[in-house]
Amino acid sequence: MWPGASEKHHILIDTPGGAQSIDAMVLRLDENFETRLDAARRFWRALNGRPPGVPYGSLPQQTKLRHILNLRAHDARRAKAAYRRIAEELLSRDPIAARDWRDHHLRHKVRAILRRADRLVAGGYRDLLLYPQSRSRKPVR
């Protein structure tokens, strides 16, 4: 184990005579190659006293906020909140009159948000584990 600046790295050194220098890394060329490559890059930066940089696959801020909104809307619906109430609380600064709700643009937006939330809760959240790769994407051969 090598303690880096802010992370711990597990290293397997297989060199003749037990030498303690690292001359090369072997990375498997599989569907997770980009993740492995980023881990090697971050390790190299730590070895050289440089900051690790932004990790590969970190969600953009806008995506994080969208997922938070999706899950908040999902929680509200599970708590039996009406769609109009969800729209007022999460998307609007002003109350929405009942007579305006039928044609209100936020009505369609809430429904779209709840569809995305349903996909996340039904297993789509697993795609976040390997972001930006997707479980549904087939490897190219």
Secondary structure, DSSP 8 states (H G I E B T S, - for coil): -EE-SS-EE------GGG-----------STTHHHHHHHHHHHHHHHTT----S-TT---HHHHHHHHHHHHHHHHHHTT--HHHHHHHHT-SS---HHHHTT-HHHHHHHHHHHHHHHHHTTGGGGGGGTTS-SSS----
